[in-house]
Amino acid sequence: MSWLKKIISLLFPHICLLCEKPLPWEEEGPFCKECEKEVRYLAKEKVCKICGKPLSSGLCEDCRRRRNKFDFSRSVALYEGKWREIIHLFKYRGLFTLSSYLGEKLWEVYRNNPIYETADYIIPVPLTYWTRVKRGYHQTLLLANYLSRKTGKKVLRKVLYKSKNIPSQTGLSRKERLKNVRGAFKTRNSRIIKGKNILLIDDVLTTGATVNECVKGLKKAGVKKVFVLTLARGE
């Protein structure tokens, strides 16, 4: 860092977006090391071979029973504590500028799982028109665009769309979530994805209801395989 930047950092200290403590001038990230240490990253943990759910070995019950329709999924970290707060800042508090920081986290997971490189296109989980208008941006599209710049893979933002508004999934049981999203995602101009592998991007994977409904729509349109990549994973 130049002397000018040092002086600026002293006059206008950079603070952690979570705990609001001043960050050392040499740290340029949005969060302090103490907050980041509390994040449970999944890269070095044992997880389900298919869906990436924390697990001692083998396949989780959902994957054994073939409830998950995607072919592979991994997530950056567990959806709890500080990581949950970070995602909420990005998704609900208007901090869309976090897309580069979070996109880099996705890129790290991408690089550590070679299967993602076999994807032909990147597709973000879509929002309804009115949700985009209310929020002011499409958070999963921002993440997809970041990965596109890193990988050179094209983002298809209009092929998969949300055909109806879905009430909040928060607090719903698995059965209720499945019913909530049934038939909510459809495809158009699907010739481009027929026989192709897709990298599907979302922010959070919990029960998998939303992602699986997206996958159903994609595979109905002739997609060969769908690989999922998300910021967070529920236990």
CYANA upper distance limits for C-alpha pairs under 8 A (distance plus 0.5 A):
  1 MET  CA      5 LYS  CA      6.64
  1 MET  CA      6 LYS  CA      7.30
  1 MET  CA     26 GLU  CA      7.42
  2 SER  CA      6 LYS  CA      6.88
  3 TRP  CA      7 ILE  CA      6.72
  4 LEU  CA      8 ILE  CA      6.73
  5 LYS  CA      9 SER  CA      6.53
  6 LYS  CA     10 LEU  CA      6.82
  6 LYS  CA     25 TRP  CA      6.86
  7 ILE  CA     11 LEU  CA      6.81
  8 ILE  CA     12 PHE  CA      6.26
  8 ILE  CA     13 PRO  CA      8.12
  9 SER  CA     13 PRO  CA      5.26
  9 SER  CA     14 HIS  CA      6.96
  9 SER  CA     25 TRP  CA      6.44
 10 LEU  CA     25 TRP  CA      8.17
 13 PRO  CA     22 PRO  CA      6.64
 13 PRO  CA     23 LEU  CA      7.65
 13 PRO  CA     25 TRP  CA      8.30
 14 HIS  CA     22 PRO  CA      6.27
 14 HIS  CA     23 LEU  CA      6.03
 14 HIS  CA     24 PRO  CA      8.35
 14 HIS  CA     25 TRP  CA      8.07
 15 ILE  CA     20 GLU  CA      5.72
 15 ILE  CA     21 LYS  CA      5.85
 15 ILE  CA     22 PRO  CA      4.71
 15 ILE  CA     23 LEU  CA      5.67
 15 ILE  CA     30 PRO  CA      8.01
 15 ILE  CA     31 PHE  CA      8.08
 15 ILE  CA     32 CYS  CA      8.49
 16 CYS  CA     20 GLU  CA      5.13
 16 CYS  CA     21 LYS  CA      5.97
 16 CYS  CA     22 PRO  CA      6.84
 16 CYS  CA     23 LEU  CA      6.76
 16 CYS  CA     30 PRO  CA      6.25
 16 CYS  CA     31 PHE  CA      4.92
 16 CYS  CA     32 CYS  CA      5.87
 17 LEU  CA     30 PRO  CA      6.54
 17 LEU  CA     31 PHE  CA      6.28
 18 LEU  CA     31 PHE  CA      7.14
 18 LEU  CA     35 CYS  CA      7.82
 18 LEU  CA     82 LYS  CA      8.16
 18 LEU  CA     85 GLU  CA      8.01
 18 LEU  CA     86 ILE  CA      8.01
 19 CYS  CA     35 CYS  CA      7.98
 21 LYS  CA     32 CYS  CA      8.24
 23 LEU  CA     27 GLU  CA      6.85
 23 LEU  CA     31 PHE  CA      8.44
 23 LEU  CA     32 CYS  CA      6.78
 29 GLY  CA    101 TYR  CA      8.34
 30 PRO  CA    101 TYR  CA      8.48
 31 PHE  CA     35 CYS  CA      7.08
 31 PHE  CA     36 GLU  CA      7.17
 32 CYS  CA     36 GLU  CA      6.83
 33 LYS  CA     37 LYS  CA      6.51
 34 GLU  CA     38 GLU  CA      7.45
 35 CYS  CA     39 VAL  CA      7.79
 35 CYS  CA     82 LYS  CA      7.12
 36 GLU  CA     82 LYS  CA      7.92
 38 GLU  CA     81 GLY  CA      8.06
 38 GLU  CA     82 LYS  CA      6.99
 39 VAL  CA     77 ALA  CA      7.40
 39 VAL  CA     78 LEU  CA      8.05
 39 VAL  CA     80 GLU  CA      8.45
 39 VAL  CA     81 GLY  CA      7.75
 39 VAL  CA     82 LYS  CA      6.51
 39 VAL  CA     83 TRP  CA      6.16
 40 ARG  CA     77 ALA  CA      6.00
 40 ARG  CA     78 LEU  CA      6.17
 40 ARG  CA     83 TRP  CA      8.43
 41 TYR  CA     45 GLU  CA      8.28
 41 TYR  CA     76 VAL  CA      6.43
 41 TYR  CA     77 ALA  CA      4.63
 41 TYR  CA     78 LEU  CA      7.01
 42 LEU  CA     46 LYS  CA      8.31
 42 LEU  CA     47 VAL  CA      8.36
 42 LEU  CA     54 PRO  CA      8.19
 42 LEU  CA     75 SER  CA      7.45
 42 LEU  CA     76 VAL  CA      6.50
 42 LEU  CA     77 ALA  CA      5.56
 42 LEU  CA     78 LEU  CA      7.31
 43 ALA  CA     76 VAL  CA      7.55
 43 ALA  CA     77 ALA  CA      8.37
 43 ALA  CA    109 VAL  CA      7.70
 45 GLU  CA     54 PRO  CA      7.52
 46 LYS  CA     54 PRO  CA      6.51
 46 LYS  CA     55 LEU  CA      6.15
 46 LYS  CA     56 SER  CA      6.09
 46 LYS  CA     57 SER  CA      7.11
 47 VAL  CA     51 CYS  CA      8.38
 47 VAL  CA     52 GLY  CA      5.42
 47 VAL  CA     53 LYS  CA      5.61
 47 VAL  CA     54 PRO  CA      4.70
 47 VAL  CA     55 LEU  CA      5.01
 47 VAL  CA     56 SER  CA      7.10
 47 VAL  CA     57 SER  CA      7.25
 47 VAL  CA     58 GLY  CA      8.40
 48 CYS  CA     52 GLY  CA      5.23
 48 CYS  CA     53 LYS  CA      5.66
 48 CYS  CA     54 PRO  CA      6.84
 48 CYS  CA     55 LEU  CA      6.07
 48 CYS  CA     56 SER  CA      8.42
 48 CYS  CA     57 SER  CA      7.11
 48 CYS  CA     58 GLY  CA      6.32
 48 CYS  CA     59 LEU  CA      5.33
 48 CYS  CA     60 CYS  CA      6.19
 49 LYS  CA     57 SER  CA      8.49
 49 LYS  CA     58 GLY  CA      6.64
 49 LYS  CA     59 LEU  CA      6.35
 49 LYS  CA     72 PHE  CA      8.37
 50 ILE  CA     59 LEU  CA      7.40
 50 ILE  CA     63 CYS  CA      7.39
 50 ILE  CA     71 ASP  CA      7.19
 50 ILE  CA     72 PHE  CA      5.37
 50 ILE  CA     73 SER  CA      6.62
 51 CYS  CA     63 CYS  CA      7.66
 51 CYS  CA     68 ASN  CA      8.21
 51 CYS  CA     72 PHE  CA      6.27
 51 CYS  CA     73 SER  CA      5.13
 51 CYS  CA     74 ARG  CA      6.93
 52 GLY  CA     72 PHE  CA      8.40
 52 GLY  CA     73 SER  CA      6.20
 52 GLY  CA     74 ARG  CA      5.40
 52 GLY  CA     75 SER  CA      7.32
 52 GLY  CA    233 ARG  CA      8.37
 53 LYS  CA     60 CYS  CA      7.81
 53 LYS  CA    233 ARG  CA      7.35
 53 LYS  CA    234 GLY  CA      7.94
 53 LYS  CA    235 GLU  CA      6.84
 54 PRO  CA    235 GLU  CA      6.99
 55 LEU  CA     59 LEU  CA      8.30
 55 LEU  CA     60 CYS  CA      7.51
 59 LEU  CA     63 CYS  CA      6.48
 59 LEU  CA     64 ARG  CA      6.53
 60 CYS  CA     64 ARG  CA      6.66
 61 GLU  CA     65 ARG  CA      6.61
 62 ASP  CA     66 ARG  CA      6.54
 62 ASP  CA     67 ARG  CA      5.66
 62 ASP  CA     68 ASN  CA      6.93
 63 CYS  CA     67 ARG  CA      6.42
 63 CYS  CA     68 ASN  CA      6.35
 68 ASN  CA    208 GLY  CA      7.72
 68 ASN  CA    212 ASN  CA      6.73
 69 LYS  CA    212 ASN  CA      6.08
 69 LYS  CA    215 VAL  CA      6.78
 69 LYS  CA    216 LYS  CA      7.39
 70 PHE  CA    212 ASN  CA      7.18
 70 PHE  CA    215 VAL  CA      6.65
 70 PHE  CA    225 LYS  CA      7.66
 70 PHE  CA    226 VAL  CA      5.76
 70 PHE  CA    227 PHE  CA      6.74
 70 PHE  CA    228 VAL  CA      7.57
 71 ASP  CA    225 LYS  CA      6.66
 71 ASP  CA    226 VAL  CA      6.10
 71 ASP  CA    227 PHE  CA      6.19
 71 ASP  CA    228 VAL  CA      8.44
 72 PHE  CA    226 VAL  CA      7.61
 72 PHE  CA    227 PHE  CA      5.34
 72 PHE  CA    228 VAL  CA      6.62
 73 SER  CA    227 PHE  CA      6.26
 73 SER  CA    228 VAL  CA      4.94
 73 SER  CA    229 LEU  CA      6.21
 73 SER  CA    230 THR  CA      8.38
 74 ARG  CA    109 VAL  CA      7.90
 74 ARG  CA    228 VAL  CA      7.10
 74 ARG  CA    229 LEU  CA      5.85
 74 ARG  CA    230 THR  CA      7.10
 75 SER  CA    106 LEU  CA      8.26
 75 SER  CA    109 VAL  CA      7.81
 75 SER  CA    205 LEU  CA      8.47
 75 SER  CA    229 LEU  CA      6.31
 75 SER  CA    230 THR  CA      5.21
 75 SER  CA    231 LEU  CA      5.84
 75 SER  CA    232 ALA  CA      5.77
 75 SER  CA    233 ARG  CA      6.29
 76 VAL  CA    105 LYS  CA      7.06
 76 VAL  CA    106 LEU  CA      6.88
 76 VAL  CA    109 VAL  CA      6.97
 76 VAL  CA    230 THR  CA      7.14
 76 VAL  CA    231 LEU  CA      5.44
 76 VAL  CA    232 ALA  CA      6.19
 76 VAL  CA    233 ARG  CA      8.15
 77 ALA  CA     83 TRP  CA      7.70
 77 ALA  CA    231 LEU  CA      7.02
 77 ALA  CA    232 ALA  CA      5.52
 77 ALA  CA    233 ARG  CA      6.83
 78 LEU  CA     83 TRP  CA      7.81
 78 LEU  CA    232 ALA  CA      5.84
 78 LEU  CA    233 ARG  CA      5.42
 78 LEU  CA    234 GLY  CA      6.51
 78 LEU  CA    235 GLU  CA      7.68
 79 TYR  CA     83 TRP  CA      6.74
 79 TYR  CA     84 ARG  CA      5.80
 79 TYR  CA    204 VAL  CA      7.93
 79 TYR  CA    232 ALA  CA      5.48
 79 TYR  CA    233 ARG  CA      5.78
 79 TYR  CA    234 GLY  CA      5.75
 79 TYR  CA    235 GLU  CA      8.27
 80 GLU  CA     84 ARG  CA      5.42
 80 GLU  CA     85 GLU  CA      8.41
 80 GLU  CA    234 GLY  CA      8.41
 81 GLY  CA     85 GLU  CA      6.96
 82 LYS  CA     86 ILE  CA      6.68
 83 TRP  CA     87 ILE  CA      6.78
 83 TRP  CA    232 ALA  CA      8.34
 84 ARG  CA     88 HIS  CA      6.70
 84 ARG  CA    232 ALA  CA      8.42
 85 GLU  CA     89 LEU  CA      6.76
 86 ILE  CA     90 PHE  CA      6.94
 87 ILE  CA     91 LYS  CA      6.41
 87 ILE  CA    203 ASP  CA      8.18
 87 ILE  CA    231 LEU  CA      8.45
 88 HIS  CA     92 TYR  CA      5.82
 88 HIS  CA     93 ARG  CA      7.10
 89 LEU  CA     93 ARG  CA      5.19
 89 LEU  CA     94 GLY  CA      7.21
 89 LEU  CA     95 LEU  CA      6.26
 90 PHE  CA     94 GLY  CA      6.64
 90 PHE  CA     95 LEU  CA      5.24
 90 PHE  CA     96 PHE  CA      5.95
 90 PHE  CA     97 THR  CA      8.25
 90 PHE  CA     98 LEU  CA      6.56
 90 PHE  CA     99 SER  CA      7.92
 90 PHE  CA    139 GLN  CA      8.00
 91 LYS  CA     95 LEU  CA      7.84
 91 LYS  CA     96 PHE  CA      7.91
 91 LYS  CA    139 GLN  CA      6.83
 92 TYR  CA    135 ARG  CA      7.88
 94 GLY  CA    135 ARG  CA      7.77
 94 GLY  CA    136 GLY  CA      8.42
 96 PHE  CA    137 TYR  CA      8.00
 96 PHE  CA    139 GLN  CA      7.50
 98 LEU  CA    102 LEU  CA      6.59
 99 SER  CA    103 GLY  CA      6.01
 99 SER  CA    139 GLN  CA      8.09
 99 SER  CA    142 LEU  CA      6.63
 99 SER  CA    143 LEU  CA      6.40
 99 SER  CA    146 TYR  CA      8.10
100 SER  CA    104 GLU  CA      6.55
100 SER  CA    143 LEU  CA      8.13
100 SER  CA    146 TYR  CA      7.29
101 TYR  CA    105 LYS  CA      7.16
102 LEU  CA    106 LEU  CA      6.95
102 LEU  CA    143 LEU  CA      7.88
102 LEU  CA    231 LEU  CA      7.92
103 GLY  CA    107 TRP  CA      6.65
103 GLY  CA    143 LEU  CA      5.76
103 GLY  CA    144 ALA  CA      8.43
103 GLY  CA    146 TYR  CA      6.25
103 GLY  CA    147 LEU  CA      7.11
104 GLU  CA    108 GLU  CA      6.83
104 GLU  CA    146 TYR  CA      8.39
105 LYS  CA    109 VAL  CA      7.19
105 LYS  CA    231 LEU  CA      8.26
106 LEU  CA    110 TYR  CA      6.64
106 LEU  CA    147 LEU  CA      8.20
106 LEU  CA    229 LEU  CA      7.79
106 LEU  CA    230 THR  CA      7.74
106 LEU  CA    231 LEU  CA      7.15
107 TRP  CA    111 ARG  CA      6.66
107 TRP  CA    147 LEU  CA      6.96
107 TRP  CA    150 LYS  CA      8.05
108 GLU  CA    112 ASN  CA      6.93
109 VAL  CA    113 ASN  CA      6.98
110 TYR  CA    114 PRO  CA      7.68
110 TYR  CA    116 TYR  CA      6.69
110 TYR  CA    117 GLU  CA      8.41
110 TYR  CA    229 LEU  CA      8.32
114 PRO  CA    118 THR  CA      8.10
115 ILE  CA    119 ALA  CA      8.19
116 TYR  CA    199 LEU  CA      7.38
116 TYR  CA    227 PHE  CA      7.21
118 THR  CA    197 ASN  CA      7.44
119 ALA  CA    196 LYS  CA      8.01
119 ALA  CA    197 ASN  CA      5.16
119 ALA  CA    198 ILE  CA      5.58
119 ALA  CA    199 LEU  CA      6.16
119 ALA  CA    226 VAL  CA      8.48
119 ALA  CA    227 PHE  CA      8.04
120 ASP  CA    153 LYS  CA      7.28
120 ASP  CA    154 LYS  CA      8.35
120 ASP  CA    196 LYS  CA      6.62
120 ASP  CA    197 ASN  CA      5.81
120 ASP  CA    198 ILE  CA      6.42
120 ASP  CA    199 LEU  CA      8.13
121 TYR  CA    153 LYS  CA      6.23
121 TYR  CA    154 LYS  CA      5.90
121 TYR  CA    155 VAL  CA      6.51
121 TYR  CA    156 LEU  CA      7.29
121 TYR  CA    196 LYS  CA      8.36
121 TYR  CA    197 ASN  CA      7.42
121 TYR  CA    198 ILE  CA      5.72
121 TYR  CA    199 LEU  CA      6.70
122 ILE  CA    144 ALA  CA      7.07
122 ILE  CA    148 SER  CA      7.81
122 ILE  CA    153 LYS  CA      7.11
122 ILE  CA    154 LYS  CA      6.62
122 ILE  CA    155 VAL  CA      5.16
122 ILE  CA    156 LEU  CA      6.67
122 ILE  CA    198 ILE  CA      6.38
122 ILE  CA    199 LEU  CA      5.21
122 ILE  CA    200 LEU  CA      6.55
122 ILE  CA    201 ILE  CA      7.84
123 ILE  CA    144 ALA  CA      7.46
123 ILE  CA    155 VAL  CA      6.24
123 ILE  CA    156 LEU  CA      5.80
123 ILE  CA    157 ARG  CA      6.61
123 ILE  CA    160 LEU  CA      7.99
123 ILE  CA    198 ILE  CA      7.36
123 ILE  CA    199 LEU  CA      6.63
123 ILE  CA    200 LEU  CA      5.48
123 ILE  CA    201 ILE  CA      6.74
124 PRO  CA    140 THR  CA      5.88
124 PRO  CA    141 LEU  CA      5.88
124 PRO  CA    144 ALA  CA      6.49
124 PRO  CA    155 VAL  CA      8.39
124 PRO  CA    156 LEU  CA      8.34
124 PRO  CA    157 ARG  CA      7.18
124 PRO  CA    200 LEU  CA      6.15
124 PRO  CA    201 ILE  CA      5.13
124 PRO  CA    202 ASP  CA      6.78
125 VAL  CA    140 THR  CA      6.93
125 VAL  CA    141 LEU  CA      8.31
125 VAL  CA    160 LEU  CA      8.15
125 VAL  CA    200 LEU  CA      7.24
125 VAL  CA    201 ILE  CA      6.50
125 VAL  CA    202 ASP  CA      6.07
125 VAL  CA    211 VAL  CA      8.00
125 VAL  CA    214 CYS  CA      7.78
126 PRO  CA    138 HIS  CA      8.47
126 PRO  CA    140 THR  CA      8.11
126 PRO  CA    141 LEU  CA      8.44
126 PRO  CA    157 ARG  CA      8.32
126 PRO  CA    160 LEU  CA      7.28
126 PRO  CA    161 TYR  CA      6.03
126 PRO  CA    162 LYS  CA      6.39
127 LEU  CA    131 THR  CA      6.68
127 LEU  CA    132 ARG  CA      6.86
127 LEU  CA    138 HIS  CA      7.56
127 LEU  CA    161 TYR  CA      7.85
127 LEU  CA    162 LYS  CA      6.55
128 THR  CA    132 ARG  CA      6.93
128 THR  CA    161 TYR  CA      8.18
128 THR  CA    162 LYS  CA      6.10
128 THR  CA    163 SER  CA      7.92
128 THR  CA    164 LYS  CA      7.60
128 THR  CA    165 ASN  CA      6.78
129 TYR  CA    133 VAL  CA      6.81
130 TRP  CA    134 LYS  CA      6.55
131 THR  CA    135 ARG  CA      6.51
132 ARG  CA    136 GLY  CA      6.05
132 ARG  CA    137 TYR  CA      6.00
132 ARG  CA    138 HIS  CA      6.27
133 VAL  CA    137 TYR  CA      7.68
138 HIS  CA    142 LEU  CA      6.96
139 GLN  CA    143 LEU  CA      7.07
139 GLN  CA    203 ASP  CA      8.40
140 THR  CA    144 ALA  CA      6.59
140 THR  CA    201 ILE  CA      6.82
140 THR  CA    202 ASP  CA      6.12
140 THR  CA    203 ASP  CA      6.91
141 LEU  CA    145 ASN  CA      6.53
141 LEU  CA    157 ARG  CA      7.86
142 LEU  CA    146 TYR  CA      6.84
143 LEU  CA    147 LEU  CA      6.91
143 LEU  CA    201 ILE  CA      7.96
144 ALA  CA    148 SER  CA      6.59
144 ALA  CA    155 VAL  CA      7.19
144 ALA  CA    201 ILE  CA      6.85
145 ASN  CA    149 ARG  CA      6.84
145 ASN  CA    155 VAL  CA      7.18
146 TYR  CA    150 LYS  CA      7.03
147 LEU  CA    151 THR  CA      6.43
147 LEU  CA    152 GLY  CA      8.45
147 LEU  CA    153 LYS  CA      8.38
148 SER  CA    152 GLY  CA      5.72
148 SER  CA    153 LYS  CA      5.54
148 SER  CA    154 LYS  CA      6.51
148 SER  CA    155 VAL  CA      6.97
149 ARG  CA    153 LYS  CA      8.09
156 LEU  CA    160 LEU  CA      8.49
158 LYS  CA    188 ARG  CA      8.04
159 VAL  CA    187 THR  CA      5.77
159 VAL  CA    188 ARG  CA      5.62
159 VAL  CA    189 ASN  CA      6.60
159 VAL  CA    190 SER  CA      6.83
160 LEU  CA    185 PHE  CA      7.30
160 LEU  CA    186 LYS  CA      6.30
160 LEU  CA    187 THR  CA      5.02
160 LEU  CA    188 ARG  CA      7.21
160 LEU  CA    214 CYS  CA      8.21
160 LEU  CA    217 GLY  CA      8.34
160 LEU  CA    218 LEU  CA      7.93
161 TYR  CA    185 PHE  CA      6.15
161 TYR  CA    186 LYS  CA      6.07
161 TYR  CA    187 THR  CA      6.62
161 TYR  CA    188 ARG  CA      8.40
162 LYS  CA    184 ALA  CA      6.13
162 LYS  CA    185 PHE  CA      5.12
162 LYS  CA    186 LYS  CA      6.97
163 SER  CA    183 GLY  CA      8.41
163 SER  CA    184 ALA  CA      5.80
163 SER  CA    185 PHE  CA      6.17
163 SER  CA    186 LYS  CA      6.94
164 LYS  CA    184 ALA  CA      6.01
164 LYS  CA    185 PHE  CA      8.29
165 ASN  CA    184 ALA  CA      8.15
166 ILE  CA    180 ASN  CA      7.05
166 ILE  CA    181 VAL  CA      7.01
166 ILE  CA    184 ALA  CA      8.09
167 PRO  CA    180 ASN  CA      7.82
169 GLN  CA    177 ARG  CA      6.58
169 GLN  CA    180 ASN  CA      8.17
172 LEU  CA    176 GLU  CA      6.17
172 LEU  CA    177 ARG  CA      6.42
173 SER  CA    177 ARG  CA      6.61
174 ARG  CA    178 LEU  CA      6.72
174 ARG  CA    207 THR  CA      6.79
174 ARG  CA    209 ALA  CA      8.14
175 LYS  CA    179 LYS  CA      6.85
176 GLU  CA    180 ASN  CA      6.47
177 ARG  CA    181 VAL  CA      6.94
177 ARG  CA    207 THR  CA      8.45
177 ARG  CA    209 ALA  CA      6.59
178 LEU  CA    182 ARG  CA      6.64
178 LEU  CA    209 ALA  CA      5.78
178 LEU  CA    210 THR  CA      8.29
181 VAL  CA    209 ALA  CA      7.40
181 VAL  CA    210 THR  CA      6.76
181 VAL  CA    213 GLU  CA      7.35
182 ARG  CA    213 GLU  CA      7.18
183 GLY  CA    213 GLU  CA      7.69
184 ALA  CA    213 GLU  CA      7.85
185 PHE  CA    213 GLU  CA      7.08
185 PHE  CA    214 CYS  CA      6.17
185 PHE  CA    217 GLY  CA      6.66
186 LYS  CA    214 CYS  CA      8.11
186 LYS  CA    217 GLY  CA      5.90
186 LYS  CA    218 LEU  CA      8.20
187 THR  CA    217 GLY  CA      6.93
187 THR  CA    218 LEU  CA      7.32
187 THR  CA    221 ALA  CA      7.46
190 SER  CA    194 LYS  CA      7.05
190 SER  CA    221 ALA  CA      6.56
190 SER  CA    222 GLY  CA      8.47
191 ARG  CA    221 ALA  CA      8.43
193 ILE  CA    197 ASN  CA      8.17
193 ILE  CA    198 ILE  CA      8.40
193 ILE  CA    221 ALA  CA      8.02
193 ILE  CA    222 GLY  CA      7.44
193 ILE  CA    223 VAL  CA      6.25
194 LYS  CA    221 ALA  CA      6.93
194 LYS  CA    222 GLY  CA      4.93
194 LYS  CA    223 VAL  CA      5.46
194 LYS  CA    224 LYS  CA      7.73
195 GLY  CA    222 GLY  CA      6.25
195 GLY  CA    223 VAL  CA      5.53
195 GLY  CA    224 LYS  CA      5.43
196 LYS  CA    222 GLY  CA      8.36
196 LYS  CA    223 VAL  CA      5.75
196 LYS  CA    224 LYS  CA      5.81
196 LYS  CA    225 LYS  CA      7.49
197 ASN  CA    223 VAL  CA      6.75
197 ASN  CA    224 LYS  CA      5.97
197 ASN  CA    225 LYS  CA      5.19
197 ASN  CA    226 VAL  CA      6.31
197 ASN  CA    227 PHE  CA      8.18
198 ILE  CA    223 VAL  CA      7.80
198 ILE  CA    224 LYS  CA      8.50
198 ILE  CA    225 LYS  CA      6.78
198 ILE  CA    226 VAL  CA      5.30
198 ILE  CA    227 PHE  CA      6.67
199 LEU  CA    226 VAL  CA      6.45
199 LEU  CA    227 PHE  CA      5.37
199 LEU  CA    228 VAL  CA      6.31
199 LEU  CA    229 LEU  CA      7.66
200 LEU  CA    226 VAL  CA      7.19
200 LEU  CA    227 PHE  CA      6.52
200 LEU  CA    228 VAL  CA      5.26
200 LEU  CA    229 LEU  CA      6.78
201 ILE  CA    228 VAL  CA      6.55
201 ILE  CA    229 LEU  CA      5.70
201 ILE  CA    230 THR  CA      6.40
202 ASP  CA    211 VAL  CA      8.27
202 ASP  CA    228 VAL  CA      8.17
202 ASP  CA    229 LEU  CA      7.08
202 ASP  CA    230 THR  CA      5.42
202 ASP  CA    231 LEU  CA      7.62
203 ASP  CA    230 THR  CA      5.53
203 ASP  CA    231 LEU  CA      5.44
203 ASP  CA    232 ALA  CA      6.86
204 VAL  CA    230 THR  CA      6.24
204 VAL  CA    231 LEU  CA      6.37
204 VAL  CA    232 ALA  CA      5.21
204 VAL  CA    233 ARG  CA      6.44
204 VAL  CA    234 GLY  CA      8.17
205 LEU  CA    211 VAL  CA      7.89
205 LEU  CA    230 THR  CA      7.10
205 LEU  CA    232 ALA  CA      6.69
205 LEU  CA    233 ARG  CA      5.43
205 LEU  CA    234 GLY  CA      6.72
206 THR  CA    233 ARG  CA      6.33
206 THR  CA    234 GLY  CA      4.98
206 THR  CA    235 GLU  CA      7.78
207 THR  CA    234 GLY  CA      7.99
208 GLY  CA    212 ASN  CA      6.26
209 ALA  CA    213 GLU  CA      6.70
210 THR  CA    214 CYS  CA      6.87
211 VAL  CA    215 VAL  CA      6.71
212 ASN  CA    216 LYS  CA      6.65
213 GLU  CA    217 GLY  CA      6.97
214 CYS  CA    218 LEU  CA      6.80
215 VAL  CA    219 LYS  CA      6.50
215 VAL  CA    226 VAL  CA      7.24
216 LYS  CA    220 LYS  CA      6.47
217 GLY  CA    221 ALA  CA      6.89
218 LEU  CA    222 GLY  CA      7.20
218 LEU  CA    223 VAL  CA      6.11
219 LYS  CA    223 VAL  CA      5.07
219 LYS  CA    224 LYS  CA      7.17
219 LYS  CA    225 LYS  CA      8.09
